[in-house]
Amino acid sequence: VATSTVHTQSGDLFDRPVNVRFNPIGYDFDYGDGTTRSTTTGDRTWTALGQATFTTTPTSHAYRDRGTYTAHTSIHYTAEVDIGN
């Protein structure tokens, strides 16, 4: 499960105030064994889904072999820029 939220960053660009809103739009899951999956949501916990523990979900993964794996998730955002006009 990966979570992300919309967030806004404010600052100045060429002495003008600028706000940039970042919206999460995609998730890439790399399970560390050569298997990857891309989704438009980070999915939800079994409890939030109303499912029993270890029920298969869109982001589930079963490792073929025992071992130590480094898994990670990349989150993709769109950016909306407001320069006050």
N, CA, C and O atoms as a CHARMM CRD file, in Angstrom:
* protein
*
  340
    1    1 VAL  N      0.84900  -1.17200   0.00000 PROA 1      0.00000
    2    1 VAL  CA     0.00000   0.00000   0.00000 PROA 1      0.00000
    3    1 VAL  C      0.89300   1.23300   0.00000 PROA 1      0.00000
    4    1 VAL  O      1.83300   1.33100   0.78900 PROA 1      0.00000
    5    2 ALA  N      0.59400   2.16100  -0.88200 PROA 2      0.00000
    6    2 ALA  CA     1.32200   3.43400  -0.92700 PROA 2      0.00000
    7    2 ALA  C      0.30400   4.56300  -0.81000 PROA 2      0.00000
    8    2 ALA  O     -0.74700   4.52400  -1.44800 PROA 2      0.00000
    9    3 THR  N      0.61100   5.54800  -0.01000 PROA 3      0.00000
   10    3 THR  CA    -0.30300   6.67300   0.13800 PROA 3      0.00000
   11    3 THR  C      0.38000   7.95400  -0.29900 PROA 3      0.00000
   12    3 THR  O      1.59200   8.11600  -0.15500 PROA 3      0.00000
   13    4 SER  N     -0.40600   8.84300  -0.82500 PROA 4      0.00000
   14    4 SER  CA     0.08400  10.17300  -1.19400 PROA 4      0.00000
   15    4 SER  C     -1.10700  11.11300  -1.18800 PROA 4      0.00000
   16    4 SER  O     -2.25700  10.68100  -1.27100 PROA 4      0.00000
   17    5 THR  N     -0.82400  12.38200  -1.09000 PROA 5      0.00000
   18    5 THR  CA    -1.88500  13.37900  -1.07400 PROA 5      0.00000
   19    5 THR  C     -1.51800  14.52500  -2.00300 PROA 5      0.00000
   20    5 THR  O     -0.36900  14.66400  -2.42100 PROA 5      0.00000
   21    6 VAL  N     -2.50600  15.33500  -2.31500 PROA 6      0.00000
   22    6 VAL  CA    -2.27200  16.56300  -3.05900 PROA 6      0.00000
   23    6 VAL  C     -1.52100  17.50500  -2.12700 PROA 6      0.00000
   24    6 VAL  O     -1.87100  17.62800  -0.95300 PROA 6      0.00000
   25    7 HSD  N     -0.48800  18.17300  -2.64500 PROA 7      0.00000
   26    7 HSD  CA     0.18900  19.17200  -1.83200 PROA 7      0.00000
   27    7 HSD  C      0.56500  20.36800  -2.69800 PROA 7      0.00000
   28    7 HSD  O      0.72900  20.25400  -3.91300 PROA 7      0.00000
   29    8 THR  N      0.69600  21.52200  -2.04000 PROA 8      0.00000
   30    8 THR  CA     0.97600  22.77500  -2.73300 PROA 8      0.00000
   31    8 THR  C      2.28100  23.36100  -2.22200 PROA 8      0.00000
   32    8 THR  O      2.55800  23.35900  -1.02300 PROA 8      0.00000
   33    9 GLN  N      3.06800  23.85800  -3.15100 PROA 9      0.00000
   34    9 GLN  CA     4.32300  24.53700  -2.82100 PROA 9      0.00000
   35    9 GLN  C      4.21300  25.97900  -3.30400 PROA 9      0.00000
   36    9 GLN  O      3.82500  26.22200  -4.44600 PROA 9      0.00000
   37   10 SER  N      4.54900  26.92400  -2.45300 PROA 10     0.00000
   38   10 SER  CA     4.49900  28.34300  -2.80800 PROA 10     0.00000
   39   10 SER  C      5.89900  28.92600  -2.84400 PROA 10     0.00000
   40   10 SER  O      6.79300  28.48100  -2.12300 PROA 10     0.00000
   41   11 GLY  N      6.07500  29.92300  -3.68800 PROA 11     0.00000
   42   11 GLY  CA     7.36600  30.59100  -3.76900 PROA 11     0.00000
   43   11 GLY  C      7.28300  31.75500  -4.73800 PROA 11     0.00000
   44   11 GLY  O      6.19500  32.15100  -5.15400 PROA 11     0.00000
   45   12 ASP  N      8.43200  32.29800  -5.09500 PROA 12     0.00000
   46   12 ASP  CA     8.51000  33.41300  -6.04000 PROA 12     0.00000
   47   12 ASP  C      9.27900  32.98500  -7.27300 PROA 12     0.00000
   48   12 ASP  O     10.26100  32.24700  -7.19100 PROA 12     0.00000
   49   13 LEU  N      8.81500  33.46100  -8.41500 PROA 13     0.00000
   50   13 LEU  CA     9.48700  33.22500  -9.68400 PROA 13     0.00000
   51   13 LEU  C      9.52500  34.55400 -10.41100 PROA 13     0.00000
   52   13 LEU  O      8.47900  35.12200 -10.72400 PROA 13     0.00000
   53   14 PHE  N     10.72100  35.05400 -10.68200 PROA 14     0.00000
   54   14 PHE  CA    10.89100  36.36900 -11.30300 PROA 14     0.00000
   55   14 PHE  C     10.15100  37.44000 -10.50400 PROA 14     0.00000
   56   14 PHE  O      9.46400  38.29100 -11.06800 PROA 14     0.00000
   57   15 ASP  N     10.30400  37.38100  -9.19000 PROA 15     0.00000
   58   15 ASP  CA     9.70500  38.32500  -8.25600 PROA 15     0.00000
   59   15 ASP  C      8.18500  38.32600  -8.27000 PROA 15     0.00000
   60   15 ASP  O      7.57000  39.31800  -7.88000 PROA 15     0.00000
   61   16 ARG  N      7.57100  37.24400  -8.70700 PROA 16     0.00000
   62   16 ARG  CA     6.11100  37.10300  -8.69100 PROA 16     0.00000
   63   16 ARG  C      5.75800  35.87000  -7.86100 PROA 16     0.00000
   64   16 ARG  O      6.45300  34.85600  -7.92600 PROA 16     0.00000
   65   17 PRO  N      4.67900  35.95500  -7.07900 PROA 17     0.00000
   66   17 PRO  CA     4.26800  34.79400  -6.29600 PROA 17     0.00000
   67   17 PRO  C      3.73300  33.68000  -7.21100 PROA 17     0.00000
   68   17 PRO  O      2.98700  33.93200  -8.15600 PROA 17     0.00000
   69   18 VAL  N      4.13600  32.45400  -6.90000 PROA 18     0.00000
   70   18 VAL  CA     3.72500  31.28900  -7.67500 PROA 18     0.00000
   71   18 VAL  C      3.30100  30.18700  -6.70300 PROA 18     0.00000
   72   18 VAL  O      3.95000  29.96300  -5.68100 PROA 18     0.00000
   73   19 ASN  N      2.20900  29.50800  -7.03400 PROA 19     0.00000
   74   19 ASN  CA     1.76100  28.32800  -6.29100 PROA 19     0.00000
   75   19 ASN  C      1.72600  27.15200  -7.25700 PROA 19     0.00000
   76   19 ASN  O      1.20300  27.26800  -8.36500 PROA 19     0.00000
   77   20 VAL  N      2.27600  26.03300  -6.84300 PROA 20     0.00000
   78   20 VAL  CA     2.24300  24.82400  -7.65300 PROA 20     0.00000
   79   20 VAL  C      1.55100  23.73900  -6.83300 PROA 20     0.00000
   80   20 VAL  O      1.95900  23.43000  -5.71400 PROA 20     0.00000
   81   21 ARG  N      0.48800  23.16400  -7.41800 PROA 21     0.00000
   82   21 ARG  CA    -0.24200  22.07900  -6.75700 PROA 21     0.00000
   83   21 ARG  C      0.13500  20.76900  -7.43600 PROA 21     0.00000
   84   21 ARG  O      0.00900  20.62900  -8.65200 PROA 21     0.00000
   85   22 PHE  N      0.59900  19.81300  -6.63600 PROA 22     0.00000
   86   22 PHE  CA     1.01800  18.49900  -7.12500 PROA 22     0.00000
   87   22 PHE  C     -0.07800  17.48100  -6.81000 PROA 22     0.00000
   88   22 PHE  O     -0.48000  17.32700  -5.65700 PROA 22     0.00000
   89   23 ASN  N     -0.55800  16.78800  -7.85000 PROA 23     0.00000
   90   23 ASN  CA    -1.62400  15.79800  -7.72600 PROA 23     0.00000
   91   23 ASN  C     -1.09200  14.41500  -8.07600 PROA 23     0.00000
   92   23 ASN  O     -0.58100  14.22000  -9.17900 PROA 23     0.00000
   93   24 PRO  N     -1.20000  13.44600  -7.16400 PROA 24     0.00000
   94   24 PRO  CA    -0.72600  12.09400  -7.49200 PROA 24     0.00000
   95   24 PRO  C     -1.62000  11.45200  -8.55800 PROA 24     0.00000
   96   24 PRO  O     -2.84700  11.49200  -8.46100 PROA 24     0.00000
   97   25 ILE  N     -0.98200  10.85600  -9.58100 PROA 25     0.00000
   98   25 ILE  CA    -1.76000  10.25500 -10.67100 PROA 25     0.00000
   99   25 ILE  C     -1.36000   8.81400 -10.97900 PROA 25     0.00000
  100   25 ILE  O     -2.06900   8.12900 -11.71600 PROA 25     0.00000
  101   26 GLY  N     -0.25200   8.34500 -10.43600 PROA 26     0.00000
  102   26 GLY  CA     0.16600   6.98500 -10.74700 PROA 26     0.00000
  103   26 GLY  C      1.20400   6.46600  -9.77500 PROA 26     0.00000
  104   26 GLY  O      1.91900   7.23200  -9.13000 PROA 26     0.00000
  105   27 TYR  N      1.27100   5.13300  -9.68400 PROA 27     0.00000
  106   27 TYR  CA     2.18000   4.45900  -8.76900 PROA 27     0.00000
  107   27 TYR  C      2.86400   3.32300  -9.51200 PROA 27     0.00000
  108   27 TYR  O      2.20900   2.52400 -10.18200 PROA 27     0.00000
  109   28 ASP  N      4.17100   3.25700  -9.39100 PROA 28     0.00000
  110   28 ASP  CA     4.93500   2.14300  -9.94300 PROA 28     0.00000
  111   28 ASP  C      5.50600   1.34400  -8.77500 PROA 28     0.00000
  112   28 ASP  O      6.27400   1.86900  -7.96900 PROA 28     0.00000
  113   29 PHE  N      5.13000   0.09200  -8.69400 PROA 29     0.00000
  114   29 PHE  CA     5.61200  -0.80300  -7.65100 PROA 29     0.00000
  115   29 PHE  C      6.70100  -1.68700  -8.23600 PROA 29     0.00000
  116   29 PHE  O      6.49100  -2.34800  -9.25300 PROA 29     0.00000
  117   30 ASP  N      7.84900  -1.69900  -7.60500 PROA 30     0.00000
  118   30 ASP  CA     8.96800  -2.57100  -7.99100 PROA 30     0.00000
  119   30 ASP  C      9.19300  -3.49900  -6.80700 PROA 30     0.00000
  120   30 ASP  O      9.59400  -3.06000  -5.73000 PROA 30     0.00000
  121   31 TYR  N      8.93200  -4.78300  -7.01400 PROA 31     0.00000
  122   31 TYR  CA     8.96800  -5.73800  -5.91200 PROA 31     0.00000
  123   31 TYR  C     10.36300  -6.28100  -5.61800 PROA 31     0.00000
  124   31 TYR  O     10.53200  -7.07100  -4.69000 PROA 31     0.00000
  125   32 GLY  N     11.36400  -5.86900  -6.39700 PROA 32     0.00000
  126   32 GLY  CA    12.74000  -6.24100  -6.10500 PROA 32     0.00000
  127   32 GLY  C     13.17900  -7.57300  -6.65900 PROA 32     0.00000
  128   32 GLY  O     14.32900  -7.97100  -6.47100 PROA 32     0.00000
  129   33 ASP  N     12.28700  -8.27400  -7.34000 PROA 33     0.00000
  130   33 ASP  CA    12.63200  -9.57400  -7.92700 PROA 33     0.00000
  131   33 ASP  C     12.47800  -9.55300  -9.44600 PROA 33     0.00000
  132   33 ASP  O     12.39300 -10.59900 -10.08900 PROA 33     0.00000
  133   34 GLY  N     12.44200  -8.34600 -10.00600 PROA 34     0.00000
  134   34 GLY  CA    12.25400  -8.20200 -11.45000 PROA 34     0.00000
  135   34 GLY  C     10.80200  -8.01200 -11.84400 PROA 34     0.00000
  136   34 GLY  O     10.50300  -7.78900 -13.01700 PROA 34     0.00000
  137   35 THR  N      9.90400  -8.09600 -10.88600 PROA 35     0.00000
  138   35 THR  CA     8.48100  -7.91200 -11.13900 PROA 35     0.00000
  139   35 THR  C      8.08500  -6.48600 -10.79200 PROA 35     0.00000
  140   35 THR  O      8.46500  -5.96400  -9.74300 PROA 35     0.00000
  141   36 THR  N      7.31600  -5.85600 -11.68000 PROA 36     0.00000
  142   36 THR  CA     6.81900  -4.50800 -11.43500 PROA 36     0.00000
  143   36 THR  C      5.33100  -4.44800 -11.74500 PROA 36     0.00000
  144   36 THR  O      4.78600  -5.31700 -12.42600 PROA 36     0.00000
  145   37 ARG  N      4.69600  -3.42300 -11.24000 PROA 37     0.00000
  146   37 ARG  CA     3.27900  -3.20100 -11.51900 PROA 37     0.00000
  147   37 ARG  C      3.02000  -1.70400 -11.46400 PROA 37     0.00000
  148   37 ARG  O      3.55700  -1.00700 -10.60300 PROA 37     0.00000
  149   38 SER  N      2.19700  -1.21000 -12.38000 PROA 38     0.00000
  150   38 SER  CA     1.80000   0.20300 -12.38500 PROA 38     0.00000
  151   38 SER  C      0.29900   0.29400 -12.16100 PROA 38     0.00000
  152   38 SER  O     -0.47400  -0.46900 -12.74200 PROA 38     0.00000
  153   39 THR  N     -0.10900   1.23900 -11.30700 PROA 39     0.00000
  154   39 THR  CA    -1.51900   1.44200 -11.00700 PROA 39     0.00000
  155   39 THR  C     -1.82100   2.92900 -10.94600 PROA 39     0.00000
  156   39 THR  O     -0.91100   3.75300 -10.86700 PROA 39     0.00000
  157   40 THR  N     -3.08900   3.26400 -10.98100 PROA 40     0.00000
  158   40 THR  CA    -3.48400   4.66700 -10.82800 PROA 40     0.00000
  159   40 THR  C     -3.82400   5.00000  -9.38200 PROA 40     0.00000
  160   40 THR  O     -4.06600   6.16000  -9.04800 PROA 40     0.00000
  161   41 THR  N     -3.84100   3.98000  -8.51900 PROA 41     0.00000
  162   41 THR  CA    -4.05600   4.20300  -7.09100 PROA 41     0.00000
  163   41 THR  C     -2.98400   3.44300  -6.32400 PROA 41     0.00000
  164   41 THR  O     -2.38500   2.50400  -6.84900 PROA 41     0.00000
  165   42 GLY  N     -2.74600   3.84400  -5.09300 PROA 42     0.00000
  166   42 GLY  CA    -1.78800   3.14200  -4.24800 PROA 42     0.00000
  167   42 GLY  C     -2.41400   1.98300  -3.51600 PROA 42     0.00000
  168   42 GLY  O     -1.76000   1.30900  -2.72100 PROA 42     0.00000
  169   43 ASP  N     -3.69600   1.74900  -3.78900 PROA 43     0.00000
  170   43 ASP  CA    -4.50500   0.70900  -3.16500 PROA 43     0.00000
  171   43 ASP  C     -4.78800   1.06700  -1.71700 PROA 43     0.00000
  172   43 ASP  O     -4.39500   2.13600  -1.25100 PROA 43     0.00000
  173   44 ARG  N     -5.45800   0.19100  -1.01400 PROA 44     0.00000
  174   44 ARG  CA    -5.86100   0.42900   0.37000 PROA 44     0.00000
  175   44 ARG  C     -5.54900  -0.81100   1.20800 PROA 44     0.00000
  176   44 ARG  O     -5.29900  -1.88900   0.67100 PROA 44     0.00000
  177   45 THR  N     -5.56900  -0.64200   2.51100 PROA 45     0.00000
  178   45 THR  CA    -5.30200  -1.77400   3.40800 PROA 45     0.00000
  179   45 THR  C     -6.45300  -2.77700   3.31500 PROA 45     0.00000
  180   45 THR  O     -7.53400  -2.45400   2.82400 PROA 45     0.00000
  181   46 TRP  N     -6.20500  -3.99400   3.79100 PROA 46     0.00000
  182   46 TRP  CA    -7.26000  -5.00600   3.80000 PROA 46     0.00000
  183   46 TRP  C     -8.44800  -4.52600   4.63100 PROA 46     0.00000
  184   46 TRP  O     -9.60000  -4.73900   4.25200 PROA 46     0.00000
  185   47 THR  N     -8.17000  -3.88500   5.75400 PROA 47     0.00000
  186   47 THR  CA    -9.24700  -3.38500   6.60500 PROA 47     0.00000
  187   47 THR  C    -10.09200  -2.36600   5.85300 PROA 47     0.00000
  188   47 THR  O    -11.32100  -2.43800   5.87800 PROA 47     0.00000
  189   48 ALA  N     -9.43600  -1.41000   5.18100 PROA 48     0.00000
  190   48 ALA  CA   -10.16300  -0.38300   4.42200 PROA 48     0.00000
  191   48 ALA  C    -10.96500  -0.99500   3.28000 PROA 48     0.00000
  192   48 ALA  O    -12.01600  -0.47500   2.90500 PROA 48     0.00000
  193   49 LEU  N    -10.46900  -2.09900   2.72900 PROA 49     0.00000
  194   49 LEU  CA   -11.17600  -2.79000   1.64800 PROA 49     0.00000
  195   49 LEU  C    -12.25400  -3.73400   2.17400 PROA 49     0.00000
  196   49 LEU  O    -13.05100  -4.26100   1.39800 PROA 49     0.00000
  197   50 GLY  N    -12.28000  -3.94900   3.49900 PROA 50     0.00000
  198   50 GLY  CA   -13.23800  -4.87200   4.08700 PROA 50     0.00000
  199   50 GLY  C    -12.91400  -6.31700   3.75700 PROA 50     0.00000
  200   50 GLY  O    -13.81400  -7.15100   3.65000 PROA 50     0.00000
  201   51 GLN  N    -11.62700  -6.61700   3.59400 PROA 51     0.00000
  202   51 GLN  CA   -11.19700  -7.96200   3.22000 PROA 51     0.00000
  203   51 GLN  C    -10.37900  -8.60500   4.33700 PROA 51     0.00000
  204   51 GLN  O     -9.82900  -7.92300   5.20200 PROA 51     0.00000
  205   52 ALA  N    -10.31400  -9.91900   4.29400 PROA 52     0.00000
  206   52 ALA  CA    -9.49300 -10.65800   5.25600 PROA 52     0.00000
  207   52 ALA  C     -8.01700 -10.43200   4.93900 PROA 52     0.00000
  208   52 ALA  O     -7.65300 -10.19400   3.78800 PROA 52     0.00000
  209   53 THR  N     -7.16900 -10.50700   5.96700 PROA 53     0.00000
  210   53 THR  CA    -5.72300 -10.37700   5.79600 PROA 53     0.00000
  211   53 THR  C     -5.23200 -11.40100   4.77300 PROA 53     0.00000
  212   53 THR  O     -5.68000 -12.54800   4.76400 PROA 53     0.00000
  213   54 PHE  N     -4.32100 -10.97800   3.92400 PROA 54     0.00000
  214   54 PHE  CA    -3.69300 -11.77800   2.87300 PROA 54     0.00000
  215   54 PHE  C     -4.60700 -12.07700   1.68300 PROA 54     0.00000
  216   54 PHE  O     -4.27700 -12.91900   0.84900 PROA 54     0.00000
  217   55 THR  N     -5.74900 -11.39500   1.59800 PROA 55     0.00000
  218   55 THR  CA    -6.57900 -11.47800   0.40500 PROA 55     0.00000
  219   55 THR  C     -5.83800 -10.76900  -0.72900 PROA 55     0.00000
  220   55 THR  O     -5.20800  -9.73700  -0.50000 PROA 55     0.00000
  221   56 THR  N     -5.90300 -11.29800  -1.92300 PROA 56     0.00000
  222   56 THR  CA    -5.23200 -10.68800  -3.07300 PROA 56     0.00000
  223   56 THR  C     -5.85500  -9.33200  -3.39200 PROA 56     0.00000
  224   56 THR  O     -7.07700  -9.18700  -3.43000 PROA 56     0.00000
  225   57 THR  N     -4.99500  -8.34700  -3.61900 PROA 57     0.00000
  226   57 THR  CA    -5.41400  -6.99500  -4.01300 PROA 57     0.00000
  227   57 THR  C     -4.68100  -6.60800  -5.29500 PROA 57     0.00000
  228   57 THR  O     -3.77900  -7.33100  -5.71900 PROA 57     0.00000
  229   58 PRO  N     -5.04300  -5.48600  -5.92400 PROA 58     0.00000
  230   58 PRO  CA    -4.35600  -5.08300  -7.15600 PROA 58     0.00000
  231   58 PRO  C     -2.84600  -4.84300  -7.00400 PROA 58     0.00000
  232   58 PRO  O     -2.11500  -4.87300  -7.99400 PROA 58     0.00000
  233   59 THR  N     -2.37900  -4.60700  -5.78000 PROA 59     0.00000
  234   59 THR  CA    -0.94600  -4.37400  -5.57500 PROA 59     0.00000
  235   59 THR  C     -0.25500  -5.54400  -4.87600 PROA 59     0.00000
  236   59 THR  O      0.91000  -5.43400  -4.49400 PROA 59     0.00000
  237   60 SER  N     -0.95800  -6.65400  -4.70700 PROA 60     0.00000
  238   60 SER  CA    -0.36800  -7.83600  -4.06700 PROA 60     0.00000
  239   60 SER  C      0.74600  -8.42400  -4.92200 PROA 60     0.00000
  240   60 SER  O      0.77800  -8.25600  -6.14100 PROA 60     0.00000
  241   61 HSD  N      1.65100  -9.11400  -4.25000 PROA 61     0.00000
  242   61 HSD  CA     2.72700  -9.80400  -4.96100 PROA 61     0.00000
  243   61 HSD  C      3.17200 -11.00700  -4.14300 PROA 61     0.00000
  244   61 HSD  O      3.33300 -10.91000  -2.92700 PROA 61     0.00000
  245   62 ALA  N      3.36800 -12.12700  -4.80100 PROA 62     0.00000
  246   62 ALA  CA     3.89200 -13.33200  -4.15500 PROA 62     0.00000
  247   62 ALA  C      5.28000 -13.60300  -4.72400 PROA 62     0.00000
  248   62 ALA  O      5.45200 -13.69100  -5.94000 PROA 62     0.00000
  249   63 TYR  N      6.25400 -13.73200  -3.85500 PROA 63     0.00000
  250   63 TYR  CA     7.62100 -14.02000  -4.28000 PROA 63     0.00000
  251   63 TYR  C      7.76100 -15.50100  -4.60000 PROA 63     0.00000
  252   63 TYR  O      7.26700 -16.35800  -3.86800 PROA 63     0.00000
  253   64 ARG  N      8.43200 -15.78500  -5.69200 PROA 64     0.00000
  254   64 ARG  CA     8.60500 -17.16100  -6.14000 PROA 64     0.00000
  255   64 ARG  C      9.61000 -17.91300  -5.26400 PROA 64     0.00000
  256   64 ARG  O      9.41800 -19.08700  -4.94500 PROA 64     0.00000
  257   65 ASP  N     10.68000 -17.22000  -4.88300 PROA 65     0.00000
  258   65 ASP  CA    11.74800 -17.84400  -4.10100 PROA 65     0.00000
  259   65 ASP  C     11.95000 -17.11300  -2.78600 PROA 65     0.00000
  260   65 ASP  O     11.70700 -15.91000  -2.69000 PROA 65     0.00000
  261   66 ARG  N     12.39400 -17.84200  -1.77700 PROA 66     0.00000
  262   66 ARG  CA    12.77400 -17.21300  -0.51500 PROA 66     0.00000
  263   66 ARG  C     13.98100 -16.32400  -0.76300 PROA 66     0.00000
  264   66 ARG  O     14.79600 -16.60000  -1.64400 PROA 66     0.00000
  265   67 GLY  N     14.09000 -15.26900   0.00900 PROA 67     0.00000
  266   67 GLY  CA    15.24600 -14.39300  -0.12700 PROA 67     0.00000
  267   67 GLY  C     14.98900 -13.04200   0.49000 PROA 67     0.00000
  268   67 GLY  O     13.95000 -12.79300   1.10100 PROA 67     0.00000
  269   68 THR  N     15.96300 -12.18100   0.31300 PROA 68     0.00000
  270   68 THR  CA    15.85400 -10.80200   0.76600 PROA 68     0.00000
  271   68 THR  C     15.68000  -9.92700  -0.46600 PROA 68     0.00000
  272   68 THR  O     16.48100  -9.99200  -1.39900 PROA 68     0.00000
  273   69 TYR  N     14.64800  -9.12100  -0.46800 PROA 69     0.00000
  274   69 TYR  CA    14.32500  -8.27700  -1.62100 PROA 69     0.00000
  275   69 TYR  C     14.17400  -6.83000  -1.17100 PROA 69     0.00000
  276   69 TYR  O     13.68000  -6.56200  -0.07600 PROA 69     0.00000
  277   70 THR  N     14.59000  -5.91800  -2.00000 PROA 70     0.00000
  278   70 THR  CA    14.38000  -4.50200  -1.74100 PROA 70     0.00000
  279   70 THR  C     13.27500  -4.03100  -2.67400 PROA 70     0.00000
  280   70 THR  O     13.46200  -3.95100  -3.88800 PROA 70     0.00000
  281   71 ALA  N     12.12900  -3.72300  -2.09400 PROA 71     0.00000
  282   71 ALA  CA    10.98100  -3.25500  -2.86700 PROA 71     0.00000
  283   71 ALA  C     10.85100  -1.74300  -2.69900 PROA 71     0.00000
  284   71 ALA  O     11.20500  -1.19400  -1.65500 PROA 71     0.00000
  285   72 HSD  N     10.34400  -1.07700  -3.72900 PROA 72     0.00000
  286   72 HSD  CA    10.09000   0.35600  -3.60700 PROA 72     0.00000
  287   72 HSD  C      8.94100   0.77300  -4.51800 PROA 72     0.00000
  288   72 HSD  O      8.55600   0.05600  -5.44200 PROA 72     0.00000
  289   73 THR  N      8.41500   1.94400  -4.22800 PROA 73     0.00000
  290   73 THR  CA     7.30600   2.50600  -4.98900 PROA 73     0.00000
  291   73 THR  C      7.67900   3.90800  -5.44000 PROA 73     0.00000
  292   73 THR  O      8.21400   4.69900  -4.66400 PROA 73     0.00000
  293   74 SER  N      7.39300   4.20900  -6.69600 PROA 74     0.00000
  294   74 SER  CA     7.55900   5.56700  -7.23100 PROA 74     0.00000
  295   74 SER  C      6.17300   6.14800  -7.46900 PROA 74     0.00000
  296   74 SER  O      5.29200   5.47600  -8.00500 PROA 74     0.00000
  297   75 ILE  N      5.98700   7.39000  -7.07200 PROA 75     0.00000
  298   75 ILE  CA     4.69700   8.05200  -7.24400 PROA 75     0.00000
  299   75 ILE  C      4.85400   9.13500  -8.30100 PROA 75     0.00000
  300   75 ILE  O      5.80700   9.91300  -8.25900 PROA 75     0.00000
  301   76 HSD  N      3.92300   9.18800  -9.24700 PROA 76     0.00000
  302   76 HSD  CA     3.93600  10.17900 -10.32400 PROA 76     0.00000
  303   76 HSD  C      2.88900  11.25400 -10.03200 PROA 76     0.00000
  304   76 HSD  O      1.78100  10.96100  -9.58300 PROA 76     0.00000
  305   77 TYR  N      3.26600  12.49200 -10.29600 PROA 77     0.00000
  306   77 TYR  CA     2.39300  13.63300 -10.03600 PROA 77     0.00000
  307   77 TYR  C      2.20300  14.46700 -11.29300 PROA 77     0.00000
  308   77 TYR  O      3.06400  14.48700 -12.17300 PROA 77     0.00000
  309   78 THR  N      1.06600  15.15600 -11.37000 PROA 78     0.00000
  310   78 THR  CA     0.90800  16.25100 -12.31400 PROA 78     0.00000
  311   78 THR  C      1.12600  17.52400 -11.50800 PROA 78     0.00000
  312   78 THR  O      1.00600  17.52200 -10.28300 PROA 78     0.00000
  313   79 ALA  N      1.44700  18.60700 -12.20100 PROA 79     0.00000
  314   79 ALA  CA     1.67000  19.87600 -11.52100 PROA 79     0.00000
  315   79 ALA  C      0.79700  20.94700 -12.17100 PROA 79     0.00000
  316   79 ALA  O      0.78600  21.10000 -13.39200 PROA 79     0.00000
  317   80 GLU  N      0.06600  21.68300 -11.33700 PROA 80     0.00000
  318   80 GLU  CA    -0.74100  22.80500 -11.79400 PROA 80     0.00000
  319   80 GLU  C     -0.11100  24.06600 -11.23300 PROA 80     0.00000
  320   80 GLU  O      0.11300  24.17300 -10.02700 PROA 80     0.00000
  321   81 VAL  N      0.17400  25.02100 -12.10700 PROA 81     0.00000
  322   81 VAL  CA     0.87200  26.23900 -11.70300 PROA 81     0.00000
  323   81 VAL  C     -0.08700  27.41800 -11.71400 PROA 81     0.00000
  324   81 VAL  O     -0.80500  27.63400 -12.69000 PROA 81     0.00000
  325   82 ASP  N     -0.09500  28.17700 -10.62900 PROA 82     0.00000
  326   82 ASP  CA    -0.93100  29.37800 -10.50400 PROA 82     0.00000
  327   82 ASP  C      0.00800  30.56200 -10.31900 PROA 82     0.00000
  328   82 ASP  O      0.70600  30.66500  -9.31000 PROA 82     0.00000
  329   83 ILE  N      0.01600  31.45100 -11.30300 PROA 83     0.00000
  330   83 ILE  CA     0.86000  32.66100 -11.20000 PROA 83     0.00000
  331   83 ILE  C      0.01900  33.89400 -10.92500 PROA 83     0.00000
  332   83 ILE  O      0.47400  35.02200 -11.10900 PROA 83     0.00000
  333   84 GLY  N     -1.22300  33.66900 -10.47900 PROA 84     0.00000
  334   84 GLY  CA    -2.07600  34.77600 -10.07000 PROA 84     0.00000
  335   84 GLY  C     -2.88400  35.41000 -11.17900 PROA 84     0.00000
  336   84 GLY  O     -3.63800  36.34500 -10.91300 PROA 84     0.00000
  337   85 ASN  N     -2.76500  34.95800 -12.37900 PROA 85     0.00000
  338   85 ASN  CA    -3.56000  35.50900 -13.48500 PROA 85     0.00000
  339   85 ASN  C     -4.46500  34.45400 -14.03300 PROA 85     0.00000
  340   85 ASN  O     -5.21800  34.71500 -14.97100 PROA 85     0.00000
